[in-house]
């Protein structure tokens, strides 16, 4: 998984980005970089919310889901069945973070 680790580490070069992690559909951690919070239980809850939203809107593809949590905003981006989760410092940096995720997500392919 060196390519995935490199891509996750490169994401940390984005201003304001605190951590990046990749989970499988079951919520198991596949890789991480940065200062990942001790409690990542929000990831499974966010996956459930995302699945519910997709079902509600007729199965349209979900591109991203942003949560503004007390510990800082988090962007969740599906990636071939897995989920890329990046935490960052301020909602104002969302555009920069999304650009970095789009640039690196192709390097996370299974």
N, C-alpha and C positions, 0 to 999 in steps of 0.2 A: 504494500500500500504506500510506497514512497511517493508516487505521483500525487496521491490524495493529501499526504502530509505536507508536501511542498506547496500545493495549491492552498491549503488551509493556512499555512505559515505566510504565504504571500499576501493573503487577505489582511493580515495584521499590519501590513505596511500602509493600509488605508487610514487616513487621519480620522481619529475618533473611534475606530473599531477596537473593541476590547477583547473579544474572543470569537472563535468560529468552531463549530462542531458539526459532525455529520452523524446522523442516526439512521438505523434501518427502520422499516415499517413497524417493527415491534418496540421501537424506542431504545434499542441497544446502541450504545456508543460505538461508532466505527472509527472515529478519529477526532482529535481536537487540537486546538492551538490557542494560546493566550490564557487569560485568567477566567476560566469557566467557573460559573457559580457552583457552590456546593449542592444546591438544590435545583435540579433541572426537571423536576416533575411537571413544570408548565409545558414542557415539550409534548408529552403525551396528551395533555388536555388540549393544546393547540392543534395537534393532529386530529383529534376528534371534532373540534370546531370546524377545521378546514374541510373535513369529509362531509360534515353536515351542510356547510355552505355550498359545496360542490353539488350535493344531492338536491338542495333547495333551488339552485339556479339551473337545473336541468342537465347536470353533468358537464358543465363548461369547465375547461381546464383552469386550475388555480395557478397563477404565476407567482404570487408572493402574498404573504400575510404579515402585517406589521402589528406588533403589540407594544403599547407604551406602558411598561411596567414600572413599579416604584424604583427598581434597581437600574432602570434605563431601558430604552427601546430595544426591541428584538425583531429581526427580520427573519422569517421562515420561508424558505424557497424549496419546493419539491425538486428532486433530482433523481429521475429514473427509479421511482419507488422509495428512495431514501429521502431524507430531509436535511437540508443545510440550514443551520441556525447560526445567525451572527448577532452578537450583542454590541451595541455602540453607545456613544455618550449623549447624543442629542438628536431629536427628530429632525432638526435642521440639516443634519448630515445624511439624511435618507437617500437623496439623489446620488451622492458620492458612493455610499455603501452599495446601493443597487447596481451602479455601474461596475464596481469592483467585483460583485458577485457574478454578474453576467459575464465578465471577462474570465473569471476563474472556474465557473461551474462546468464548463466543457472538459476541464482537466480532472474532474471528479468522476467521470464516466466509469462504469463498472467494466 
